[in-house]
């Protein structure tokens, strides 16, 4: 989501584009977060550093360097019950949110038949009941960036539209394995493209 925010923020430098995105955005009623913000325990700020705790400690003198592995994970204070519960709640909420994400969600690179990256996409797909939002950036000398104007889906097919640098860019895609394949129009002649995650492409 941070990357999505940064890409959309970059659009503000393009005349008129921020208005188009504002019109395309959906209005949603605020919902409280699944996990409440971390609430510190009552003794927050009054904990004593372990090395200063007034208790008898018997250990042999250190006569040389000690490897971190020798501590066997005992060099940190154990988490409190509240901290353990909070971390578990965060992990559950994250897993639940990931499970609800649609197949278009994430950061994508559209690669041409010759293997050349043509554009980058970052999309927020929260499932079929929510609109897909995102931004698009051309992978050329202009590096023009614009919000996605609309995304339509029909089963395993999807169509993404955006207006970038005065050009109407359109991706007609079909789900293929872990990514998407289809055609890109609006940047000269129509051409075949494959959408992959940047990490998958590098691999």
HELIX and SHEET records of a PDB file:
HELIX    1   1 UNK A    2  UNK A   10  1                                   9    
HELIX    2   2 UNK A   11  UNK A   13  5                                   3    
HELIX    3   3 UNK A   17  UNK A   24  1                                   8    
HELIX    4   4 UNK A   50  UNK A   52  5                                   3    
HELIX    5   5 UNK A   68  UNK A   71  5                                   4    
HELIX    6   6 UNK A   81  UNK A  100  1                                  20    
HELIX    7   7 UNK A  198  UNK A  202  1                                   5    
SHEET    1   A 9 UNK A 106  UNK A 112  0                                        
SHEET    2   A 9 UNK A 117  UNK A 124 -1                                        
SHEET    3   A 9 UNK A 133  UNK A 138 -1                                        
SHEET    4   A 9 UNK A 145  UNK A 154 -1                                        
SHEET    5   A 9 UNK A 157  UNK A 164 -1                                        
SHEET    6   A 9 UNK A 167  UNK A 176 -1                                        
SHEET    7   A 9 UNK A 179  UNK A 185 -1                                        
SHEET    8   A 9 UNK A 191  UNK A 196 -1                                        
SHEET    9   A 9 UNK A 106  UNK A 112 -1                                        
END                                                                             
